[in-house]
Amino acid sequence: MIQNKEEAECINESIKWLNDRIKEMLLIVDKEGKIKYLNLSFEQALQSSLAELLDQSFLELVHHEDRQKVENQLFFQQNNVNIHPFIHRCNCKNDTFFAIQWETIERDEQGWIRMIGHPIKDKEWKEETDRGEGEQLLLDGIQNINEVICIYDIEKKQYLYASPSFEEFWGFDIEQSYKDPSVVSKRIRNATPEEISACFSTPTDTPREMEFELRGEGEEHSRWIKTKIIPIANGEKTASRYICVSCDITKWKEQDRLAQKWDKLGMIGQLAAGIAHEIRNPLTAVKGFVQLLGKETNSQYNEIIVSELERIEFIMNEFLFLAKPQQDMKLETRNMNKLIKEVVNFMKPEALLNDVTIHVRCDSSLPLVCCEPQQIKQVMINLIKNAVEAMPSGGNILIQTAAKSGDYASIKVCDEGIGIPEDKLQKLFEPFYTSKETGTGLGLMVSKKIIEDHKGSLTFSSEVGKGTAALILLPGVDDE
């Protein structure tokens, strides 16, 4: 411990004496890049003294062609404690320059950078320049691709580099990840932070791929990320770092989900064809004989049997509708406002029995639609029935039409029911999915198919406790 001022001055003089006799060049800059100290070897190479250069920007001493490289290396990633060695040229007073290789570079807690280096010969500089140009080309490529590339140090358990697309991709500041790499793993839903940490902290020589389900705060939908982890071996041929290349595969996942869904539809089509041949004829015969039997026996069970047979027949017809092509649709140009009012008049008695009031607001500027009227009515009846069933204690249904840009007719059916949770909302159009005890799980799928056959779309939005809205968009036609 220093006891007095004289002793402190003596120690400082001794340190300066040692530094001035070291062949290596010593440099200290603050976090803003201003020179705070350099030793005699560096002064002699620059042909300038510390007094002249104190508080001057170090980048001003760097050759203009190398400044961007040095700035990126030293100041772009402020939280990196250890910085990789690099080479650049320094300007001298007589308009010449020399090349220097910084071997040891460390950043302290205040952000000051301490550097130890030595001059190199022109041949070494040229070799390094050629290599550096290749690295710069690679860096330029990395900085302009959508995939995120990171370099992770296994021993230090920290990121050494992250490409510029990191922030937009992961959804938080890049500096935050340098301070605490676990911020990434905390957002992953299909693996625990401990599992992610174990994956990156275990050295391996084999590249591997992982898929992560990612959801941030305030985000309604998950994103799927695919990351390829490539080990980098050190001098001892042991993996010390990983290069991680990540890309967003959410669309691929959705396409895969849709493909599986349509595979199910294809199975339904094959099943429907079998039903048409194997069930329809005997079902018709059974139904006919039960009705005849009812006239002779007047049994109270006959009505139940006929009702259940009609239910089987209804389910079978929905199967058949999904299976058969709709090329034979008899299309008509219709006014959707009039068609909706016809459906509402038909559904009002059922709604009143359930203490539900149907309100209709029609847009007089609604374009005409080329459609198969009975099929559109079938969709509207299905949506209104669903809305009624969603309000067992009664309520209001609002059916609203509107003209949309692009010459589309919009039909919206809103209820005041219990609403549908987000996880169930995404499954509404899946085969056999239903939340009703008596549902077949085919009604909405049939409705969606009808609308898509009309080149339109059917979507749902919902809020638990407030209600659900179904939105139909159909292309309009010119009013001839």
N, C-alpha and C positions, 0 to 999 in steps of 0.2 A: 504494500500500500504506500502511495506517495505521501510523505510526511509534510513537506513544505514546498513553497513556490520555487525555490532554487533547485530542489531535487526534480521537480516537474520539468523545469526548463532544461535541465541536464539530460533527462530521459528523452525529451523531444529532440534535442540536438543530436543525441546518439542515434535515434531512429532516422533522422534526416541524413546523418552521415552514412548509415548503412544503406539507405535507399539510393543515395547518390552514387554508391559504388556497386550497386547491382546492375548487371548488364541488361536484365529484362526491363521493359518499360512498364511503369506503374501509373495508373490513372484512376482518379475518383471523380465521379460526377453525381450531382444530386438528381432527384426524381424528375426534374424538369430538363435534365441534360446539360446543366451548367457545370463547367470545370471547377472543381474544388481543390484538386491536388494532382500534380504530376511530378515525377522524379527527374533527375539530371539526364538520364539516358534518353528520355522522351523529349526533354527540352532541346537537347543537342540534335536529335533527329528532325525536330520541327524547326530548328533555328530560331526559337522564341523562348522567352523565360516564363516562369509561372506568373510573375507579376504582370506580364503583358496579357496572359491568357485567362487569368482568374475571373470567374463568373461569365466568361464567354461561352456561347453554345458550342458543345463539342462537335455538333453536326456541321458547323461552319469550317472545321478543320478537315472534314471528310471530303474526298473527291466528289464532285457533283454527280458523277455517274453511279456512285456507291451509296449516296445518302439515303435513298429509299430503303435499300437493303439493311443498312445499319439501324435506321429508325424502326423498321419492323422487328429486327432482332432484339433491340434493347428496350424499346418503349411500347411496342404494340401489346405485349402481354405483361401487364404491370405486376401480376401476382406470382410470376415465375421466379423462384429464389435462385435457382441455378440456370444459367443461360448457356446454350451450346457454343463451343468455340466457333469462330468465324474469321474471315480475312477481308480486309478492305484497304483502300489507299488513303493516305493522308497528304494534304497539301503542305508545302514548305514555302518559306519567304521568297525564294528566287524562282517562283512559278514552276518548280519541279514537284515531284511527289515520290513517296516511297510506300511500299506495301508492308502491312503489319498483320501478324496473326495473333489474335487474342486467345490464349490457352485457358486461362482461369477467369471466370466472370461470375460474380456473386452479387445478389441484391440483399440489402439489410432490411430491417423492419420499417425503417423510415423511407425506403424506396431508393436509397443511394446505391450506386453501382460501383464496385471495386473490380478493377481489371488488371491482369498481368499478361504481357505479350512480348513478342520479339519481332524484329524486322525479318523479312524473307526476301530471297533472291527473285529476279525477274522470271526465271524459268518456273520456280514454284508458283509464282503469282499467276503465270499464264495457265499452268495446269489447273490451278484452283479456279481461275476465271472460267475455263472451259466447263469444269464440273459445275460451277455456280450457275452458269447460263442454263445448263440442263435442269438444275434444281429450280431455277426461277421459272422456266417453262412449265415444269411440273406444278409449281406453286400457283402460277397463273391459271393453269387448268383446274386445279383444286378449287380455287377461289371463284370459279365461274360455272360450277356444276351444282345441280340441285341436291345431290347426295351430300351428307355431312361426313367429313373425315376428321377423326380425332386420333391423337397419339397419347396413350396412357402408360405411365410408368408404374410397373408392378411393385417395386420396392418402396417408392415414395408415396404410392397410392394417390396419384394426382395426375391431372391432364397436363401434358406438356404443350399441346397444340390443339386448336379446334378451328375448322374452316369458317369463313364468314357467314355461311348459311346456318350455322349452329343456332343462333338466337331465334331466328324465324322458325326453324324446324322444331326445336324443343320448347320454345315459348318462354324462355327466361334469359337474363343477362349472362353473357359469356363469362364475365368476371366472377359472377356468383359460383359458377361451376369450378373455376380454378381454386376458389377458396374452399368450397365444399363439394367434392364430386358426387356425394350421396344425393344431391338435389335431383339428379336425373333418376336414380333408382326409386326415389320416393313417389314418383309419378307413375311408375309401372304397376299395373293392376294384376297381371298374371304371374308375378313372382315377388317374393319379399325382398327388401333391401339387403338382408343377410345373404340370400341366395345369389343376388346380383354381385355383391361384394366378393363372395367366395369364387364366383366364376372368373372375375377379373384379377383376383389375387393369387390364383393358382397357376404357376408357370406350365405351359404346354407347348409342344412343338407342332401341334396339329391345328390348322385353321378350322374354325367352326362357325356355324350360323345359328342365330337365335331370333325368335319373333316375340315382340313385346306389345302388350296392349297398353296404350298410353291414354291417360285422361287427366287434364289439368283442372285447377279450380275454376268454376264458372263455365266449363265446357260441357255441352249437353251430350255430345257423342264421343265415343272412343276413337282413337286412331291406332292403326297397327303399324309397327315399325319392324323392319327386318335389318339386323345388324350382322355383318360378317366380321369376325375377330381374327386378325392375322398376327401371329407371333413374330417378333423381331429378335433374333439371337444376338447376344453380345460376343466379346472376344472369346469367352469360354464356351461358346456354342449353346448357351442356355438362354431361354426366352426371358428378356428383361423388360420388354415393352410390347404393347399391342398397338397395331393400327386397326381402328374400328371404322368401318364404312357402313353408314346407315341410310336407308331409304324408306319412304312412306309407301306401304303396300295396302293401304285402306281400300283403294279402288279394286285391287286384285282380290282382296278378301270378300268385298261385296259382290264382285262378279262370280266368285266361287260359290257364295251363298245362293245367288240367283240361279246358277247352273244346277245346284243341288235341288233347288225349288222346282225348276222346270223338269228335272229328272223325275221328281215326284209326280208332276203333272203328266209326264209321259206314261208313268206306271198307272196313273188314274185312267188315262185314255185306253190303255190295254185292258184294264179291269172293266171299264165301261163297255167295251166291245163284247167282252165275255158275258157281262150282265145282260146286254141287249138280246143275245141269243139264248141264254140259259135260264133267265129269270122272267123276262117280260111275258112270254106266252103262258107259262104255268101260273104266274101271278094274276093275269087277267082271268084265267079260268077259275082260280080259287075265289077271287073277288065276286065273280058272277054267281058261282054256286052258293056262296055265303049269303048274297042278297036274296037268292031264291029260297034258301033255307029260312031266312028271316021272315019271309011272307007266310011260310007254313007253320013255323014254331013260335013266332013272335017272342023270341028269347031276348032278354035284356042284354045279353053278351054280344049279340050280333052287331050292334052299333059300334061297340068297342073294337071288335075284330075288323070291321070294315074301315074304321078310322085308322087303325094301325096299318092295314094294308095300303091305304091311301098315303100314309106317311112313307112307307117303303117305296111306293111308286114315285113320290115327290123326290126322295133322295136319289132314286135311280135316274130320274129325268135330269137332275143336276149333274150327275155323272156323265150322262149322255151329252149334255150341252157342252161340258168341258172337252169331250172327246171329238165331237163332230166339227168339221170346218164350217166357217160362216160365210162361204162364198155365195150362198143362195139367199142372202138377206134381201128382203124387198124394201129398198130404201125410199123414203119420202122426205120432202122438204117440209119441216114442221116448225111451228112457233112453240118454243119451249115453255113460254108463260102459260099458254092454253093447255099444253100437255100436263104441266105441273098442277094446274087447277083441277083437271080431271082426276088426277091421282089423289089429290087432297080431299076432294068430295067423296071419293071411294073409301078413303082411310079415316074420315072423320068419325063415323060411328064407333070404330074400334078405339080410336083415341079418346073419345068421350067416356067410354066404358072404363078407361084407365085414368080418368080425371086429367087428361092431357089436352091442351089447347094448341092448335096449329095456326101459326101466323104466317102469312105470305106477303112478301114485298117484291114486286116485279119491276124490272127495268124495261121501260117501253122501247128503249133503243137496242134491246137484245137482238143480235143477228139470228136469222133463221138457221136451222141445223138440218143437215141431211142425215136421216137416221131411220132405224127400224123402230117405229113407235112402241110396239109391245115390249121390246127388249128394254128400252129406256124406262118405260113404266115399271117393268120388273125391278130395275135398279132402284128407282125412287121408292117403290113399295118396301123393298128390303131395307133401305136406309131409314125410312120413317118407322118401320117396325122395330128396328134396332134402337132408335131414339126413344120410342115409347117404352120398350123393355128396360132401358137404362134409367127410367124414372118410375120406380114401383110406387112411389107416393104421389105421383102426378107432377105436373109442371108444364113448361112451355116448349114448343118446338118452333124455331124460326127457319123458314125456307126463303132464301133471298137469291134473286138472279141479278146479274150485272154483265154489261158488255166490257170485255177486256181488250187490251191492245193486242194487235195481231189478228183482229177479227175472230175472237173467241167468245163463246157464251159460257158464263160462269154460273154454276148452281151450287149454293151452299146450304147444307142442312145442319143446324145447330141445336143441341139439346142442353138441358140443365141437370144432367145426370151426375153420377158419381165420378165420371172421368176414367181415363185409362192410364195406368202407369207407363212410363217410357219403355221399359223392357217388354211389356206386352203389346204396346203400340206397334213395335217393329215386327211383330209376328202375326198381325191381323190377316194378312193375305196368304199365310201358309196353309197348306192342305190340312184339314181336320182340326185346325186350331179354333177353339171356341171357349168363351167364358160362361156360356149359358148351359144349363142342365139339359135342355132339349135341343140344343143346336147341333147341326151336322158338321160345322166347320168348313162348309163349302159356299155358303151364301155370299160372303164378301169376295171370295175368289171368283165366283161366277160373275158378280157385279163388275169387278175389275176387268175381267176378260171381255165383257160386253162393251165397256167404255173404251178399252184399248182397240177392240175390233172397229170402233167408230173413230179411230185415230185421236182419241182423247186421253185424259188421265183422271185417276181417282186417288186422292190422298186424304189422310186424316191428321188432325192435330187435336190435342187434348190436354186438359189440366185437371189433375186429381182434385175432386171436391167442387169443381166449377162446371164441368161439362166437356162435350166432345163436338167437333165440327168436321163434317165430311165435305170435301170440295171436289166438284166435277168440272172439268174444262173440256169443252167440245168445240171443234173448229166450225166456224160459221160459213155460210154460203151467201152469194149475192142474191138480193131480193129481186127476182125477175118479174 
